[in-house]
Amino acid sequence: MTTDSPSVVPTTDGPTVVYRGRNLYSPATPITACRRRVAALTIPDHSLVLVPSPLLGHGLTDLLHKCGPGCRVLLVELEAPLAALARQRLPAALLDDSRVTFCAAERVQELERCFPLELRSRCERVISVNLSAGSQLHSREYTQLLHWLQDEIRRAWQNRITTIHMARLWFRNLIANLPLLPVSRPITGVAVERPVLVLGAGPSLEPLLAELRRQRDQLFVMAVDTALPVLVAHGITVDAVVALEPQHANLGDFLGVDCRAPLLLADLFSYPAVVRLFTPHHTLFFASHPLDSRLIDKLQAHGLMPLQIPPLGSVGVAAVKLATCIYGGPVAFAGLDFAYADGKTHARGAPMLQRQHQTARRLSGDRIYTACLARPRLRQPDKQGGRCQTDMVLLSYAEQLRSLTTGSPRLYDLGVCGLPTGAPRLDGIAEFLRVAGTSQIGAASGLSCRLRATSVSATTAASHAAARQQTATVRAALDEQLSLLARIEEQVTNRAARDPQILSALLQAADYLYAETSAPSAGDEASLRRMLAAARYYRIQIGRALRNLERLTARRF
């Protein structure tokens, strides 16, 4: 950044700005040129309008007149002297408009904190409007910001569509898993004592299996659910399994697998039947927090929410994030390719490939190959300098993984194919162990991990007291929701005694009833009937969870 001061020079058409020897507006018609540029624009409603280097605000009033009520306007300045000028000279009426946000920083990374999720998620597209030559001083950074905003809006709408389809399932799983919290272990109670290797089920897992069998005892092996059958088929035991999937299809990943020995790192929103396959004291919950809700806030206030991580979409990316949370040393990963060849999407032995092969017939053709051809595919650069095949969903997962590896020197990529992850690539496990510098330590250690404070089989008075307290807290939280739903049912069904204000407050407190739709109106009978059906559905789920809690309590105590 320069310390030169910009000069405001009057012209017959209004003031212009001279900075570092150049005019940042038209030297003859600064205002007219900006207004002419804005007049040529078409700005649909619900657009996020990015205005780099707004300077004196020429043309911005006309721009706001063209923006609908759903639009948001971002005024961004990366040059410190020009930011100071904008703060002094931008019209107060412009900055007071609720649609306008002014941000200034010396680095584009600092700007990302200026844009709350609410600002991004309510818009449908990004439109960049350059009204001054000040944008050319940092053209690459402004382009980077534009692409970041586009990705954020795409991700926000992708998450919203996922919420429409999955919200009820997430909340059902959450309620069903709550009774398991008192008999599980806190994820912070794991002490990992060897370098961590995270394994996905991508094709790059296969070349690593032979070396993994030789070096197994020197590693803490953390497998995603779909990679578990592949490893078991090759005689490789795992220390921990990560489960994130909320749907019943996840059960197929554990068929024929002995789930009593490994730890299970399970999302609190994951499929409850998968959690029940594992030893309760080997279960460690985390929360991916896929959506905001008053219910989750309540559980947080009660101290029932475990370790929280951002919603990362892919179980492989979540596993890498969890590995960095439970271990402070080097973490390597493989099998997270986020790319595929036609006819082979996973490593041999993965459940998806197994199911397709079991159902294949002479006349049915290769269903995996057909499914690959049916997906909209993208050709992207791969780790070897060539090109690989992927799609938008897998590409977004790779971007999430790159966001984790950026600025983290202890993450390493052992994969030989797929999309670049941003982590340093190593040639196999032996090189990873040399980099970790703990090969001898791992060989001398008797365990790859242990549970702090107490062993898995030990039960102490302190742990019993804590479990009893958490059981009581879970029971109180579920009873509170039952009471809330009963009051909603009474307000909806008894029209004569209905109070719209009370009903609106009750519905806001139980916002999980309409997480997949918009908030209902207290005067809309059709939407209230939907809320009534949802309330009765969740009362059944909560009642079932309370009975399960009593059964687990009686079994343990």
Residue pairs with C-beta under 8 A, 6 or more apart in sequence:
1 79
1 80
1 81
1 106
2 20
2 79
2 81
3 81
4 19
4 20
4 81
5 81
6 17
6 18
6 19
6 24
6 81
6 82
6 85
7 17
7 18
7 19
8 15
8 16
8 17
8 56
8 85
8 89
9 15
9 16
9 17
9 18
11 27
11 28
11 29
11 30
12 28
13 26
13 28
13 29
13 30
13 31
13 32
14 30
14 31
14 58
15 30
15 56
16 23
16 24
16 25
16 26
16 27
16 30
17 23
17 24
17 25
17 55
17 56
17 82
17 85
17 132
17 134
18 24
19 81
19 82
19 134
22 133
23 133
24 53
24 55
24 82
24 132
24 133
24 134
25 33
25 34
25 55
25 56
25 58
25 132
25 133
26 32
26 33
30 56
30 58
31 58
31 59
34 58
34 59
34 62
34 131
34 132
35 58
35 59
35 62
37 59
37 129
37 131
38 59
38 62
38 63
38 66
38 129
38 131
39 62
41 63
41 66
41 127
41 129
43 49
43 63
43 66
43 67
43 68
43 71
43 127
44 68
44 124
44 125
45 67
45 68
45 69
45 70
45 71
46 68
46 70
46 71
46 122
46 123
46 124
46 125
47 67
47 70
47 71
47 72
47 123
47 124
47 125
47 126
47 127
48 71
48 72
48 74
48 119
48 120
48 123
48 125
48 126
48 127
48 149
48 153
49 63
49 67
49 71
49 72
49 73
49 74
49 126
49 127
49 128
49 129
50 74
50 76
50 126
50 127
50 128
50 129
50 142
50 145
50 146
50 149
51 60
51 63
51 73
51 74
51 75
51 76
51 128
51 129
51 130
51 131
52 76
52 77
52 78
52 128
52 130
52 134
52 135
52 138
52 142
52 145
53 76
53 77
53 78
53 79
53 82
53 130
53 132
53 133
53 134
53 135
53 137
54 60
54 75
54 76
54 77
54 86
54 90
54 102
54 131
54 132
55 82
55 85
55 86
55 89
55 131
55 132
55 134
56 85
56 86
56 89
56 90
57 86
57 89
57 90
57 91
57 94
58 131
58 132
59 131
60 73
60 75
60 90
60 91
60 94
60 131
61 91
61 94
63 73
63 129
63 131
64 73
64 94
64 97
64 99
64 100
67 73
67 99
69 99
70 122
70 123
71 99
71 123
72 99
72 100
72 101
72 119
72 122
72 123
73 97
73 99
73 100
73 101
74 101
74 103
74 115
74 149
75 86
75 90
75 100
75 101
75 102
75 103
76 103
76 104
76 111
76 142
76 145
77 83
77 86
77 102
77 103
77 104
77 134
78 104
78 105
78 106
78 107
78 108
78 111
78 137
78 138
78 141
78 142
79 134
79 137
79 138
80 104
80 106
82 134
82 137
83 104
86 102
86 104
87 102
87 104
90 102
94 100
95 102
101 114
101 115
101 119
103 111
103 114
103 115
105 111
105 114
107 141
108 138
108 141
108 142
108 144
108 145
108 148
111 145
112 148
115 149
115 152
117 156
120 149
120 152
120 153
120 156
121 153
121 156
121 157
121 160
123 153
124 153
124 157
125 150
125 153
126 146
126 149
126 150
126 153
128 142
128 146
135 142
151 399
154 396
155 396
158 396
159 290
159 291
159 311
162 290
163 290
163 291
163 515
163 516
164 516
164 517
165 516
166 246
166 290
167 291
167 512
167 515
167 516
168 515
168 516
168 534
168 537
169 246
169 247
170 246
170 269
170 290
170 291
170 515
171 293
171 295
171 512
171 515
171 538
172 541
173 246
173 268
173 269
173 270
173 271
173 272
174 268
174 269
174 295
174 296
175 478
175 538
175 541
175 542
175 545
176 272
176 541
176 544
176 545
176 548
177 266
177 268
177 269
177 270
177 272
177 275
177 285
178 268
178 299
178 304
178 474
178 477
178 478
178 545
178 549
179 474
179 545
179 546
179 548
179 549
179 552
180 272
180 275
180 276
180 280
180 283
180 285
180 552
181 285
181 304
181 306
181 470
181 474
182 467
182 468
182 470
182 471
182 474
182 549
182 552
182 553
182 556
183 280
183 281
183 283
183 467
183 552
183 556
184 280
184 281
184 283
184 284
184 285
185 281
185 282
185 283
185 284
185 451
186 284
186 306
186 307
187 265
187 284
187 285
187 286
187 306
187 307
187 322
187 325
187 326
188 307
188 326
188 452
189 284
189 451
189 452
189 453
190 263
190 284
190 326
190 449
190 450
190 451
190 452
191 449
191 450
191 451
191 452
192 220
192 326
192 327
192 448
192 449
193 220
193 442
193 445
193 447
193 448
193 449
193 450
194 218
194 219
194 220
194 438
194 441
194 442
194 445
194 448
194 449
195 218
195 219
195 220
195 327
195 329
195 330
195 331
195 332
195 432
195 433
195 436
195 438
195 442
196 219
196 220
196 222
196 323
196 326
196 327
196 329
196 330
196 331
196 332
197 212
197 219
197 220
197 221
197 222
197 331
197 332
197 333
197 334
197 414
197 429
197 432
198 222
198 223
198 224
198 316
198 319
198 320
198 323
198 331
198 332
198 333
198 334
198 336
199 205
199 208
199 221
199 222
199 223
199 224
199 227
199 231
199 238
199 333
199 334
199 335
200 224
200 226
200 227
200 315
200 316
200 319
200 333
200 334
200 335
200 336
200 337
201 224
201 226
201 227
201 230
201 335
201 346
201 347
201 350
202 316
202 334
202 335
202 336
202 337
202 338
202 339
202 340
202 346
202 347
202 415
202 417
202 418
203 335
203 337
203 340
203 341
203 344
203 346
203 347
203 417
203 418
204 334
204 335
204 336
204 337
204 347
204 414
204 415
204 416
204 417
204 418
205 227
205 230
205 334
205 335
205 347
206 347
206 348
207 416
208 334
208 335
208 414
208 428
208 429
209 230
209 231
209 234
209 236
211 428
211 429
211 430
212 219
212 221
212 231
212 236
212 429
213 234
213 235
213 236
215 429
215 430
215 433
216 236
216 237
217 442
217 443
217 448
218 433
218 438
218 439
218 442
218 443
219 429
219 433
219 442
219 448
220 239
220 240
220 327
220 448
220 449
221 231
221 236
221 237
221 238
221 239
221 240
221 448
222 238
222 239
222 240
222 241
222 242
222 265
222 319
222 322
222 323
223 231
223 238
223 240
223 241
223 242
223 319
224 241
224 242
224 315
224 316
224 319
224 335
225 241
225 242
225 243
225 244
225 245
225 250
225 253
225 254
225 274
225 315
226 253
226 315
226 346
226 350
226 351
226 352
227 335
227 347
227 350
228 238
228 241
228 253
228 254
228 257
229 253
229 254
229 255
229 256
229 257
229 349
229 350
229 351
229 354
230 347
230 348
230 349
230 350
231 237
231 238
232 256
232 257
233 349
234 349
237 261
237 262
238 262
239 262
239 263
239 448
239 449
240 262
240 263
240 264
240 265
240 449
241 259
241 262
241 263
241 264
241 265
241 278
242 265
242 266
242 315
242 318
242 319
242 322
243 250
243 264
243 265
243 266
243 267
243 270
243 271
243 274
243 275
243 315
244 267
244 270
244 288
244 315
244 318
245 270
245 271
245 274
245 315
246 267
246 269
246 270
246 271
247 271
248 271
248 273
250 270
250 271
250 274
251 271
251 273
251 274
252 351
252 355
253 351
254 274
254 277
255 351
259 277
259 278
259 279
260 278
260 279
260 282
261 282
262 278
262 282
263 282
263 283
263 284
263 449
264 275
264 278
264 282
264 283
264 284
265 284
265 286
265 319
265 322
266 274
266 275
266 278
266 283
266 284
266 285
266 286
267 285
267 286
267 287
267 288
267 318
268 285
268 286
268 287
268 288
268 305
268 306
269 287
269 288
269 290
275 283
279 456
280 552
281 456
281 457
282 456
284 306
285 306
285 307
286 306
286 307
286 308
286 309
286 322
287 305
287 306
287 307
287 308
287 309
288 308
288 309
288 310
288 311
288 312
288 318
289 296
289 308
289 309
289 310
289 311
290 311
291 515
293 511
293 512
293 515
294 508
294 509
294 510
294 511
294 512
295 481
295 510
295 511
295 512
296 305
298 477
298 480
299 305
299 477
302 473
302 476
302 477
303 473
304 470
304 473
304 474
304 477
307 325
309 318
309 321
309 322
309 325
310 321
312 318
312 321
312 397
312 400
313 393
313 396
313 397
313 400
314 336
314 338
314 397
314 400
314 401
316 333
316 335
316 336
316 397
316 401
317 336
317 397
317 400
317 401
317 404
319 333
320 331
320 333
320 336
320 401
320 404
320 411
321 404
323 331
323 333
324 331
324 404
324 408
324 410
324 411
329 410
329 436
329 438
330 410
330 411
330 412
330 432
330 435
330 436
330 438
331 410
331 411
331 412
332 411
332 412
332 413
332 414
332 426
332 429
332 432
333 411
333 412
333 413
333 414
333 415
333 421
333 423
334 413
334 414
334 415
335 347
335 415
336 401
336 415
336 418
336 421
337 388
337 415
337 417
337 418
337 419
338 390
338 394
338 395
338 397
338 398
338 401
338 418
338 419
339 380
339 382
339 388
339 389
339 390
339 394
339 417
339 418
339 419
340 346
340 372
340 389
340 390
340 394
341 389
342 369
342 372
342 373
342 389
343 366
343 368
343 369
343 372
344 353
344 368
345 352
345 353
345 368
345 372
346 352
346 353
352 368
353 368
356 367
356 368
359 367
360 366
360 367
375 391
376 391
376 392
377 389
377 390
377 391
378 389
378 390
378 391
378 392
378 395
379 387
379 388
379 389
380 387
380 388
380 389
380 390
380 395
380 419
381 387
381 388
381 420
382 388
382 417
382 418
382 419
382 420
383 413
383 415
383 416
383 417
383 418
383 419
383 420
383 421
383 425
384 416
384 417
388 417
388 418
388 419
390 398
390 419
394 419
395 419
398 418
398 419
398 420
398 421
401 421
401 422
402 420
402 421
402 422
404 411
405 411
405 413
405 421
405 422
405 423
406 422
408 423
411 423
411 424
412 423
412 424
412 425
412 426
412 432
412 435
413 421
413 423
413 424
413 425
413 426
414 425
414 426
414 428
414 429
414 432
415 421
415 425
426 432
426 435
433 439
433 442
442 448
453 463
454 460
454 463
464 557
467 556
467 557
468 557
471 549
471 553
474 549
475 546
475 549
478 542
478 545
478 546
478 549
479 546
481 510
481 538
481 542
482 539
482 542
482 543
482 546
484 506
484 509
484 510
485 510
485 535
485 536
485 538
485 539
485 542
486 539
487 506
488 503
488 506
488 507
488 510
488 513
488 531
488 532
488 535
489 532
489 535
489 536
489 539
490 497
491 497
491 498
491 499
491 502
491 503
491 506
492 498
492 503
492 528
492 529
492 531
492 532
492 535
493 532
498 522
500 522
500 523
501 522
503 522
504 522
507 513
507 514
507 519
507 520
507 522
507 531
508 519
510 535
511 519
512 538
513 531
513 534
513 535
513 538
514 520
514 527
514 530
514 531
514 534
517 530
520 527
520 528
520 530
520 531
521 527
522 528
